Each structure stands twice: as C-alpha cells, then as structure tokens.
Amino acid sequence: MDADGIWDIRAFVYRHFAETARAPSVEQAAARFALTDGEAVSAFEELHRRHAIFLEPGTHKIRMANPFSGIETRFKVHACGKTYFANCAWDSLGIPLVLDSDARIEAVCAQSGESILLGIENGRVSNSDVLVHFMVPFKHWYNDLAFT
C-alpha cells in the first residue's frame, strides 16, 4: 500500500472514532477500502510503527489514536451526544478540540482518587481550577505509552 493509502486509513480511523466513539476493526477498515484483512492488518501495523496509532500489544486492535482511546479509561468525555474515552488528562482536553464541541469531562485524580469534573464551553475550561501534572516527560512517553 502506498503512503497516501496509509494516511487515508488513518483519516478513516479518526472519522470512525469521531462518529462512533469506538475504534474501527481491521475488518471495518478492509471493507471500507476494499482490502483483504491481511492488507488492512499491514496498514494498521505501519500506522503503529509510525506512532500514528497504537495497537493493543499482541493484537491488531486499536488501543489509541490520540486523543481517542479504544478501551475504557478513567477519562470520560461526553460530547456530541456520545461518551468518548481519552487516554489521559491531556487527551481528555484534546477530544473536544478535535470534535469542535463543548464537552463534559469526568476523570479521576491518579494521586488522590478524587473525581474531577470539567466543562468545556467554546473551547475553554469553564468550571475548574484543577492543575494537570505529567509524571512522565513527553520525550519518554513512547517508552511505555500505555503506562504514560
């Protein structure tokens, strides 16, 4: 598959997340682009290699297409009538931006276990003075992306 085809599949992954709040499967990508499952697997693997998506280890299931999470997390973003899952606090703020939507974010503080509620209105956090702390410097995120 050529480079344009790879990036078309990446765009499909993001559109699918935005429209359904869920990751597309290899089979869905194959059907959309008239590919064999093997060709779609190869495309997913190439996107993973390029850090464009992150596959669940040992599978071809999309775990992350930042800011979207393919699994349930402690970062819920309610927007556009759907509930999306973000990978982290940073990504929970990215989802409303990507969707160009107001949102309500429900999260849990990793340190205290306390619930955190944020509102996003017109691109701004509307009801909180919560600070976000990143324990892992950005340059090390891909050392263990699932932990980060």
N, C-alpha and C positions, 0 to 999 in steps of 0.2 A: 504494500500500500504506500502511495506517495505521501509526502509531507502534508499536502492540502487535505487529503483524506483523513489523516490522523487528526488534524485540527478541526475538521468537520465533525468527527466523532466526539471530540472534546466539547464542542459547542452543543452537540446533541445531549451530552451528559448534563451540562449545566441547564439547558432548557427543560430537560426531564425533571431535574431536581426542582426547578422553579415552578413548574406546572403541577407536580405531584407530591412534592416534599419527600420524595424517595429516590434512591439511586436506581438507574436502569440496570437491567441484567445484560449479560453477554448476548443472550438470545434476542432481547429487545433491540440492541444495537445492530446485531446481524440482520434482523428483519428490516429495520429502518433503512439500512444501506445495501441491502441485497448481497450480504456477505455470508460466507459459511461461518459456523460458530468458531472454527479454528482461526479464521481471519479476524473475527471480532476479538477473540482472545489475544491474538498478536497485537492488535491495536491497543487494547487495554494495557497490555504489558509494556508497550512502547510509551504510552502516556504515563504509566507508573515510573518507568525508567527516567523520564524527563521531569519528574516531580509535578506533572500536570494533574494527576490524580494519585491517590494512594490506595492500593489494593489490600484487602484483609490478608495478612500473611498466610501463604499456602493455598490461596484461593484466587478466583478472578472476580470476587465481589468487591464493589467499590466501597471502601471504608470512608474515604474523604475525597471531596472535590471542593477544596476550601472556597468559601466558608462553610459549605454544607457537609453534614455528617451522614453517612449511610447507615449508622447504627444509632440507637437511642443513647443519649448522653444526659448529663445534668444541666445542660444548657438548652432550654426550650425557647423557641422564638415563634410567637403567634403573629402571623401576618398573612394578608391576602386570604383570610378565611381558612388557613391551614396551620398546622404545627410542624415547624421545621426543627431539626436538631443541629446544633453547632458543635464544633469540636472543642471549643474553648471560649473564654470570655471575649477575646479579641474577635473571633469568628461570629459570636452572637451579635456583635455590633455590625459586622460585615453583611449579614443576611439582609437586614432592612435596606442597607445601602444598595446591594445588588438588585434587590426586588423593587427599589424606588418606592418604598412603602412605609407607612407608620407601622409600629410593632409594639408588642408587649413581650418582654424577655423575663423568663423565670430561670434563675440559676441558684446554685448552692455554693457558698464560700468553701473553698478547699481547706482553708485553715480552721475556721470555726464551725462549719457545718450549718451556718445560718442561711436562711432563704434570702435571696436577693431578687427584687422586682425592679425592673427598669421600664420606662416608657420611652419610645422613640416617636417624636412628632416633628414632622417637617425637617427630618434629618438631624435632629438634636435630641440628646438625652433630656427628658422632661421632668423627671421626678426623683433625682438621686444625687447624692454626693459621694457615692461609692468610688473607691480607688481600685484599680486593677494592678496587680503585681505579677510579673512574669518571672518565675523561678529559674527558667532556663533561657540563657541568652539566645537571640534569634539565630546566630551562626551555628548553634548546636541543635536546633530543632529537628533536623533530619537524622541525627544520631539515633533517636528513638521517638519518632513522630507520634506514635500512639500515646506514649507517656507525656510528651510535651503538650 
